[in-house]
Amino acid sequence: MAPSSPGHGHGHGHGRGSGTGRLYRPGRTPVHLLPAHCKLIAVLAFVLLVVATPREAVWAFGVYAALIAAVAGVARLPAPFVLRRMAIEAPFVAFAFLLPFIAEGDRVVWLGLSLSESGLWGAWNVLAKGTLGVAASVVLAATTELRQLLLGLRRLGLPPLLVQIAAFMLRYGDVITDELRRMRIARESRGFAARGIRHWGVLARTAGALFIRCYERGERVHLAMLSRGYTGTMPVTERLTATRAQWAHAVALPAAALAVCVLGWSL
């Protein structure tokens, strides 16, 4: 999305190709070929419907999981690929498991443990809806290139400045990671190893130095962009369009989810 600063071409190229594309799995399936803005709308509508479903309709979440699995199957995404990338929700899973122990209300005894009934329902609510939301996001990221996602967000009317910020954040994330890795290697080559609280000062200074380096690199990148005619907006060289058939395919998932949500409230 933006030119690199002079003298840093190698690091920039590496950042572009390594981490930001790890979620994407190339393919030519019907899901891959859908325009990005169609998929964004479909996933957003699906997640909202999942959240709106009453937690007591346990069967409905099983149907939602089957719908996501069907889409992943059409996209030819292996189950291990999807499950590994869903590990990001681990902190939420841990929080969900704590709810039955810390919530108040009526208690039930299970395997000698006193658990809150409202906490159990809360844990189920967080776990089921959070897992489905993460799964839908993983399928979206795995079938849509990063550049197409950004174009899709702009096509949907997201302010261009926010799109640019997201583009730079994702594009230079690996550059910052590589900078931190080089600093770690430099420390270890001098015999440093963080083994306790007494080394936190060194790690804090490392974080400060990393912030300064990132800030200086950002200034160099900005000056390089200005020298190439940047005026606050990035040129759009590709326009996203969608046919009626593509919209029909995209809304199939939220349409099925809407039917499940309505049944969940009525039964």
Order of alpha helices (4+ residues) and beta strands (2+ residues): alpha-alpha-alpha-alpha-alpha-alpha-beta-beta-alpha-alpha-alpha-alpha-alpha-alpha-alpha
